[in-house]
């Protein structure tokens, strides 16, 4: 929910629900996804992380459209996601918003070898990868060194 007004100088607080026009993103063949779709509601970007080797030229994204909205192309329409595709979302009042759908081939693991639970952090533009392993003989957590610098 979004607070539209405050209690400044005797004004009363007004709370309005912000409806997401689109939600529940997937593909008609969800087995083609390595992980669920990644949605950025701030930039209206949906990224479909595909299993390596998936042909992105004829995918059929699915999504739920909130009441009062229409979308072109529609949910379940076949599109070429080998490049970004723009979806036009139109509200009843005529306001049009653009969403971008794209796909990426998601290779895994991110770190080759016997690593588990990787966590990536960014500090001042430097990426650090924290991992655990069960692949080294006699490995214990006290043997873990500083994070890997990527």
Buried (B, 14 or more C-beta within 10 A) or exposed (E): EEEEEEEEEEEEEEEEEEEEBBEEBBBEEEEBBBEEBBBEEEEBBBBBBBBEEBEBEEBBBBBEBEEEBEBEBEBEEEBEBEEEBEBEBBBEEEEEBEBBBBBEEBEEEEBEEEBEEEEEEEEEEEEBBEBEBEEEEEEEEEEEEEBBEE
